[in-house]
Amino acid sequence: MRLGEVVVDVAPLRSSRDFRLVFATQAISMLGTHLTSVAASLQIYELTGSSVQVGLMSLVLGMSLLVGLVLGGVLADRVDRRRVVLVTRAVTAVVVTGLAVNAALPDPREWFVFVAAVLAGGTSGLGGPALMAATPALVAPGQLAAAGALTTLTAQLGGMVGPSLAGVIAAGPGLAWCFAIDAAIYVVGLALLAPLPKLAPDGSAEAQHPLKAMAEGLAFLRGNQVVAGLLLIDVCAVVFAMPYALFPELGTEHFGGGPSTVGLLYTAPAVGSFCGALASGWTGRVHHTGRALIGAVAVWGVAITCFGLSPNLWTALAFLALAGLGDTASEILRRALLQHYTPDRLQGRVGSLWLAQATAGPSVGNLEAGLVARALGSSAGAAAVGGLVCLAGVATVALAMPALRRATLHGPPAGQGAEAPAGPSRAVD
């Protein structure tokens, strides 16, 4: 196998000017998002001295984001997706600018940070499905996996660099600069996205009542075994085998370390995910995409089980890195299959369900892991049990949904015919 068939495929960047603009925007936006997230948490803690208040702010942000995603899915299938993205990003830029001004005041207002979290989460949620739904119109059908891998790469890179950079800036110039830089990044992103063509959805459902439009998306989900299987198999991983809430106890009690050990546990999956994104060239070439997806989620389950059974820290870190690698492969393949098997007129609504699950699922999974650890009296045991339950769930979904096993990115989606995603007629140089 040649090196070019292993490393991340950059064909979408070469062939589509518009995807290059979106990629550049996402790359800098992920960095800015982490700057604001860390800075807001630090500011709330400085103002209140309470971790509960920090958690409350995160909950408020997450809930507003979830509501925005559900509404944004309907909106993305009714109006020009380019306009939705530009308007929501402009509003978010204003909100983040307000955070910068508030942080620069001699006496910053705690209530304003909470209000900003609601506004930023809601507007980001409204724009997220539109940007995701636009991707199939910007690249060729055969490049969906490669586009997903490049998107994942920007997210992992932002997750690795952003928090550390936020800490350096907060400790130096101050929190206000974190918010100001993110606001400037939003302005740059608006300039990059402005040249995009009009991205009106096919068969726009403007006449539909929003509730009926949402019901149509759910009906499609129930009737499409591949798309339903994509969401269910992800539930097996993020709900039953999400170990992040266990890291503080495992790092300090089980492995006998301190904050640095806990930091290593959080870093290891991100390192594996980043390596997986770099070595994702195979994802667009594998013929049995559904089977590869099932295998990738199984890798996550096996790695989390072995992590829970690891006798020492370095073995545990190696298995966490392997889990991150499997998770990235799974995300790339799930995103590509979802976009491939969903008609353009439903891309926004179905994509919003996927994004909503990605937002809420890990939170539920971390809570479940904590409860199991309390019941068993062992965080390591909870991780191992979660991995085994994940594997059982993956096997059940794979056996119950043969269409998921047969799913492929090569050729038109089975049963959709003319509704398969169209080529990049508007976006290729």
C-alpha positions as CSV (number, residue, x, y, z in Angstrom):
1,M,0.0,0.0,0.0
2,R,1.4,3.4,-1.0
3,L,1.9,6.2,1.5
4,G,-0.6,8.3,-0.4
5,E,-3.3,5.7,0.3
6,V,-2.8,5.9,4.1
7,V,-2.2,9.5,4.9
8,V,-5.2,11.9,5.0
9,D,-6.6,12.5,1.5
10,V,-6.5,16.2,0.5
11,A,-8.3,15.7,-2.8
12,P,-11.3,17.9,-1.6
13,L,-8.9,20.7,-0.9
14,R,-7.3,20.4,-4.4
15,S,-10.6,20.1,-6.4
16,S,-13.0,22.5,-4.6
17,R,-12.3,26.2,-3.9
18,D,-15.4,26.4,-1.8
19,F,-14.4,23.5,0.4
20,R,-11.0,25.1,0.9
21,L,-12.8,28.2,2.3
22,V,-14.9,26.1,4.6
23,F,-11.9,24.0,5.8
24,A,-9.8,27.2,6.5
25,T,-12.8,28.6,8.5
26,Q,-13.3,25.5,10.5
27,A,-9.6,25.2,11.3
28,I,-9.3,28.7,12.8
29,S,-12.8,28.5,14.3
30,M,-12.0,25.4,16.4
31,L,-9.0,27.2,17.8
32,G,-11.1,30.2,18.7
33,T,-13.9,28.1,20.2
34,H,-11.5,26.5,22.7
35,L,-10.1,30.0,23.6
36,T,-13.5,31.2,24.5
37,S,-14.6,28.0,26.3
38,V,-11.5,27.9,28.5
39,A,-11.6,31.6,29.2
40,A,-15.3,31.6,30.1
41,S,-14.7,28.7,32.6
42,L,-11.7,30.5,34.1
43,Q,-13.7,33.8,34.4
44,I,-16.7,32.1,36.1
45,Y,-14.3,30.4,38.6
46,E,-12.5,33.7,39.3
47,L,-15.7,35.5,39.9
48,T,-17.4,32.8,42.0
49,G,-14.7,30.5,43.3
50,S,-17.2,27.6,42.6
51,S,-16.7,24.6,40.3
52,V,-20.5,24.1,40.6
53,Q,-21.0,27.5,38.9
54,V,-18.5,26.4,36.2
55,G,-20.4,23.2,35.6
56,L,-23.7,25.2,35.6
57,M,-22.4,27.4,32.8
58,S,-21.3,24.4,30.8
59,L,-24.8,22.9,31.3
60,V,-26.5,26.1,30.2
61,L,-24.2,26.3,27.1
62,G,-24.9,22.6,26.3
63,M,-28.7,22.9,26.6
64,S,-28.9,26.0,24.5
65,L,-26.6,24.4,21.9
66,L,-28.9,21.3,21.8
67,V,-32.0,23.4,21.3
68,G,-30.3,25.4,18.6
69,L,-29.2,22.2,16.8
70,V,-32.8,20.9,16.6
71,L,-34.2,24.1,15.3
72,G,-31.2,24.6,13.0
73,G,-31.8,21.3,11.3
74,V,-35.3,22.5,10.2
75,L,-33.9,25.9,9.2
76,A,-31.1,24.4,7.1
77,D,-33.7,22.5,5.0
78,R,-35.9,25.6,4.4
79,V,-33.6,28.5,3.4
80,D,-30.3,29.2,1.8
81,R,-27.7,27.4,4.0
82,R,-25.0,29.9,3.2
83,R,-27.1,32.7,4.6
84,V,-27.8,30.8,7.8
85,V,-24.1,30.2,8.3
86,L,-23.1,33.8,7.7
87,V,-25.9,35.3,9.9
88,T,-25.3,32.9,12.9
89,R,-21.6,33.5,12.8
90,A,-22.0,37.2,12.7
91,V,-24.3,37.1,15.7
92,T,-21.8,34.9,17.6
93,A,-19.0,37.3,16.8
94,V,-21.0,40.1,18.4
95,V,-21.7,37.9,21.5
96,V,-18.0,37.0,21.9
97,T,-17.1,40.7,21.4
98,G,-19.4,41.4,24.4
99,L,-17.5,38.8,26.4
100,A,-14.3,40.6,25.6
101,V,-15.7,44.0,26.7
102,N,-17.1,42.5,29.9
103,A,-13.8,40.8,30.8
104,A,-12.0,44.1,30.3
105,L,-14.2,45.9,32.8
106,P,-12.8,46.6,36.3
107,D,-15.8,44.6,37.7
108,P,-16.9,41.9,35.2
109,R,-20.5,40.8,35.4
110,E,-21.1,37.1,36.1
111,W,-24.6,37.2,34.8
112,F,-23.4,38.4,31.4
113,V,-21.2,35.4,30.9
114,F,-24.3,33.1,31.5
115,V,-26.4,35.2,29.1
116,A,-23.6,35.1,26.5
117,A,-23.4,31.3,26.9
118,V,-27.1,31.0,26.1
119,L,-26.8,33.2,23.0
120,A,-23.6,31.7,21.7
121,G,-24.8,28.2,22.2
122,G,-28.1,28.8,20.6
123,T,-26.7,30.6,17.5
124,S,-23.9,28.1,17.1
125,G,-26.5,25.3,17.1
126,L,-28.6,27.1,14.5
127,G,-25.7,27.4,12.1
128,G,-24.1,24.0,12.7
129,P,-26.5,21.8,10.7
130,A,-26.4,24.2,7.8
131,L,-22.6,24.1,7.5
132,M,-22.7,20.3,7.8
133,A,-25.5,20.0,5.2
134,A,-23.5,22.1,2.8
135,T,-20.6,19.8,2.5
136,P,-22.1,17.3,0.0
137,A,-22.7,20.2,-2.4
138,L,-19.1,21.3,-2.2
139,V,-17.3,18.1,-2.9
140,A,-17.7,15.1,-5.2
141,P,-19.7,12.1,-3.8
142,G,-16.6,10.0,-3.7
143,Q,-14.8,12.6,-1.5
144,L,-17.2,12.7,1.4
145,A,-15.0,10.5,3.6
146,A,-11.9,12.6,2.8
147,A,-13.8,15.8,3.6
148,G,-15.0,14.3,6.9
149,A,-11.4,13.3,7.7
150,L,-10.1,16.8,7.1
151,T,-12.9,18.3,9.2
152,T,-12.1,15.9,12.0
153,L,-8.4,16.8,11.7
154,T,-9.2,20.5,12.3
155,A,-11.3,19.5,15.4
156,Q,-8.5,17.4,16.9
157,L,-5.8,19.9,16.2
158,G,-8.0,22.7,17.8
159,G,-8.6,20.4,20.8
160,M,-4.9,19.8,21.3
161,V,-3.6,23.4,20.8
162,G,-6.6,25.6,21.8
163,P,-6.8,24.9,25.6
164,S,-3.1,25.2,26.2
165,L,-3.0,28.4,24.2
166,A,-5.9,29.8,26.1
167,G,-4.1,29.1,29.4
168,V,-1.0,31.0,28.1
169,I,-3.0,34.0,26.9
170,A,-5.1,34.1,30.1
171,A,-2.0,34.0,32.3
172,G,-0.3,36.7,30.2
173,P,-2.4,39.4,28.4
174,G,-5.5,38.3,30.2
175,L,-8.9,36.7,29.7
176,A,-10.3,39.6,27.6
177,W,-7.7,38.8,24.9
178,C,-8.9,35.2,24.6
179,F,-12.4,36.5,23.8
180,A,-11.1,39.3,21.5
181,I,-9.0,36.9,19.5
182,D,-12.0,34.6,19.0
183,A,-14.1,37.5,17.9
184,A,-11.5,38.4,15.4
185,I,-11.4,34.8,14.2
186,Y,-15.2,34.9,13.6
187,V,-14.7,38.1,11.5
188,V,-12.0,36.4,9.4
189,G,-14.3,33.4,9.0
190,L,-17.1,35.6,7.7
191,A,-14.7,37.0,5.1
192,L,-13.7,33.5,4.0
193,L,-17.2,32.2,3.8
194,A,-18.7,35.2,2.0
195,P,-17.6,34.1,-1.5
196,L,-19.5,30.7,-1.2
197,P,-22.3,30.3,-3.7
198,K,-26.0,30.2,-2.8
199,L,-26.6,26.8,-1.1
200,A,-30.4,26.4,-1.2
201,P,-31.6,22.9,-0.3
202,D,-33.3,20.7,-2.9
203,G,-37.0,20.7,-2.6
204,S,-37.1,23.4,0.0
205,A,-39.9,22.8,2.6
206,E,-40.7,26.4,3.3
207,A,-44.5,25.7,3.3
208,Q,-44.2,22.9,5.9
209,H,-44.9,23.6,9.5
210,P,-41.7,23.3,11.5
211,L,-43.1,20.4,13.6
212,K,-44.1,18.6,10.5
213,A,-40.7,19.1,9.0
214,M,-39.1,17.7,12.1
215,A,-41.5,14.7,12.0
216,E,-40.4,14.1,8.4
217,G,-36.8,13.9,9.4
218,L,-37.6,11.4,12.2
219,A,-39.7,9.4,9.8
220,F,-36.8,9.2,7.4
221,L,-34.6,8.0,10.2
222,R,-37.0,5.3,11.2
223,G,-37.3,4.1,7.6
224,N,-33.6,4.1,6.7
225,Q,-31.8,1.2,8.4
226,V,-28.4,2.6,7.5
227,V,-28.8,6.0,9.0
228,A,-30.6,4.6,12.0
229,G,-27.8,2.1,12.5
230,L,-25.2,4.9,12.3
231,L,-26.8,6.7,15.3
232,L,-27.5,3.5,17.3
233,I,-23.9,2.2,16.9
234,D,-22.6,5.5,18.1
235,V,-24.9,5.3,21.2
236,C,-23.1,2.0,22.1
237,A,-19.8,3.8,22.2
238,V,-20.6,7.2,23.8
239,V,-23.2,6.1,26.3
240,F,-21.9,2.7,27.5
241,A,-18.1,3.2,27.1
242,M,-17.4,6.9,27.8
243,P,-14.6,6.9,30.5
244,Y,-13.7,10.6,30.7
245,A,-15.5,11.2,34.0
246,L,-13.4,8.5,35.6
247,F,-10.1,10.0,34.7
248,P,-9.6,12.2,37.9
249,E,-10.2,9.2,40.2
250,L,-8.2,6.8,38.1
251,G,-5.2,9.2,37.8
252,T,-5.0,10.0,41.4
253,E,-6.2,6.8,43.1
254,H,-5.8,3.9,40.8
255,F,-2.5,5.0,39.1
256,G,-1.3,6.9,42.2
257,G,-0.4,10.1,40.4
258,G,-1.5,13.7,40.5
259,P,-3.0,16.4,38.2
260,S,-0.3,15.7,35.6
261,T,-1.3,12.0,35.4
262,V,-4.9,13.0,35.0
263,G,-3.9,15.4,32.2
264,L,-2.1,12.5,30.5
265,L,-5.3,10.5,30.6
266,Y,-7.2,13.2,28.9
267,T,-4.5,13.9,26.3
268,A,-3.9,10.3,25.2
269,P,-7.3,9.8,23.3
270,A,-6.7,13.2,21.6
271,V,-3.3,12.1,20.4
272,G,-4.7,8.9,19.1
273,S,-7.5,10.7,17.3
274,F,-5.1,13.1,15.7
275,C,-2.9,10.3,14.4
276,G,-6.1,8.5,13.2
277,A,-7.1,11.6,11.2
278,L,-3.6,11.9,9.7
279,A,-3.7,8.3,8.6
280,S,-7.3,8.3,7.3
281,G,-6.6,8.0,3.6
282,W,-8.0,4.5,3.6
283,T,-11.5,5.6,4.7
284,G,-12.6,6.8,1.3
285,R,-11.1,3.8,-0.5
286,V,-12.5,0.9,1.6
287,H,-15.3,-0.8,-0.3
288,H,-17.2,-2.3,2.6
289,T,-17.7,1.0,4.5
290,G,-20.4,-0.3,6.8
291,R,-18.2,-3.2,8.0
292,A,-15.3,-0.9,8.5
293,L,-17.4,1.4,10.6
294,I,-18.6,-1.6,12.8
295,G,-14.9,-2.6,13.2
296,A,-13.9,0.9,14.2
297,V,-16.5,1.1,16.9
298,A,-15.4,-2.4,18.1
299,V,-11.9,-1.1,18.3
300,W,-13.1,1.6,20.7
301,G,-14.9,-1.0,22.8
302,V,-11.9,-3.3,23.0
303,A,-9.5,-0.5,23.8
304,I,-11.7,0.9,26.6
305,T,-12.1,-2.6,28.1
306,C,-8.3,-3.1,28.0
307,F,-7.8,0.4,29.5
308,G,-9.9,-0.6,32.5
309,L,-7.9,-3.8,32.9
310,S,-4.5,-2.1,32.4
311,P,-1.9,-2.8,35.2
312,N,0.0,0.4,34.8
313,L,-0.3,4.0,33.5
314,W,1.7,3.6,30.3
315,T,-0.3,0.6,29.2
316,A,-3.5,2.5,30.0
317,L,-2.3,5.5,27.9
318,A,-1.5,3.2,24.9
319,F,-5.0,1.7,25.0
320,L,-6.6,5.2,25.3
321,A,-4.6,6.3,22.2
322,L,-5.9,3.2,20.4
323,A,-9.4,4.1,21.5
324,G,-9.0,7.6,20.1
325,L,-7.8,6.2,16.8
326,G,-10.9,4.0,16.5
327,D,-13.1,6.8,17.5
328,T,-11.8,9.1,14.7
329,A,-12.1,6.3,12.1
330,S,-15.7,5.8,13.3
331,E,-16.6,9.5,13.2
332,I,-15.2,9.9,9.6
333,L,-17.1,6.9,8.3
334,R,-20.3,7.8,10.1
335,R,-20.3,11.3,8.8
336,A,-19.6,10.2,5.2
337,L,-22.3,7.5,5.3
338,L,-24.9,9.8,6.8
339,Q,-24.3,12.4,4.2
340,H,-24.2,9.8,1.4
341,Y,-27.5,8.1,2.4
342,T,-29.5,11.2,3.2
343,P,-31.3,13.2,0.4
344,D,-30.2,16.8,0.1
345,R,-33.7,18.1,1.2
346,L,-33.2,16.3,4.6
347,Q,-29.5,16.9,5.1
348,G,-30.1,19.7,7.7
349,R,-32.6,17.8,9.8
350,V,-30.8,14.5,9.8
351,G,-27.5,16.2,10.4
352,S,-28.9,18.1,13.3
353,L,-30.0,14.8,15.0
354,W,-26.4,13.5,14.5
355,L,-24.9,16.7,16.0
356,A,-27.4,16.7,18.8
357,Q,-26.5,13.1,19.7
358,A,-22.8,14.0,19.5
359,T,-23.5,16.9,22.0
360,A,-25.7,15.1,24.5
361,G,-24.4,11.5,24.2
362,P,-21.0,12.0,25.9
363,S,-22.6,13.8,28.8
364,V,-25.0,11.0,29.4
365,G,-22.2,8.5,29.0
366,N,-20.0,10.2,31.6
367,L,-22.9,10.3,34.0
368,E,-23.5,6.6,33.4
369,A,-19.8,5.8,34.0
370,G,-19.8,7.7,37.3
371,L,-22.9,5.8,38.5
372,V,-21.5,2.4,37.5
373,A,-18.2,3.2,39.2
374,R,-20.1,4.1,42.4
375,A,-22.1,0.9,42.2
376,L,-19.0,-1.3,41.6
377,G,-16.7,0.6,43.9
378,S,-14.1,0.7,41.1
379,S,-13.5,3.2,38.3
380,A,-11.3,0.8,36.5
381,G,-14.0,-1.9,36.7
382,A,-16.6,0.5,35.4
383,A,-14.4,1.3,32.4
384,A,-13.9,-2.4,31.6
385,V,-17.6,-3.2,32.0
386,G,-18.5,-0.2,29.8
387,G,-16.2,-1.5,27.1
388,L,-17.8,-5.0,27.2
389,V,-21.3,-3.6,27.1
390,C,-20.3,-1.4,24.1
391,L,-19.0,-4.5,22.3
392,A,-22.3,-6.4,23.0
393,G,-24.2,-3.4,21.7
394,V,-22.1,-3.2,18.5
395,A,-22.7,-6.9,17.8
396,T,-26.4,-6.5,18.4
397,V,-26.7,-3.6,16.0
398,A,-24.6,-5.3,13.3
399,L,-26.7,-8.4,13.5
400,A,-30.1,-6.6,13.6
401,M,-29.3,-4.2,10.7
402,P,-27.9,-6.0,7.7
403,A,-28.2,-2.9,5.6
404,L,-25.6,-1.2,7.8
405,R,-23.2,-4.1,7.2
406,R,-23.8,-3.7,3.4
407,A,-23.5,0.1,3.4
408,T,-20.9,1.6,1.0
409,L,-19.7,4.9,-0.2
410,H,-19.2,3.5,-3.7
411,G,-22.2,3.9,-5.9
412,P,-25.7,5.4,-5.3
413,P,-27.3,4.8,-2.0
414,A,-29.6,1.7,-2.2
415,G,-33.2,2.6,-2.6
416,Q,-32.7,6.4,-3.2
417,G,-31.9,6.5,-6.9
418,A,-32.1,10.1,-8.1
419,E,-32.0,11.4,-4.5
420,A,-28.4,10.5,-4.1
421,P,-26.2,13.4,-3.4
422,A,-25.3,15.4,-6.5
423,G,-21.8,16.2,-7.6
424,P,-20.1,19.5,-6.9
425,S,-21.7,21.3,-9.8
426,R,-21.5,24.7,-8.1
427,A,-18.3,24.5,-6.2
428,V,-15.4,23.1,-8.2
429,D,-12.8,25.3,-9.7
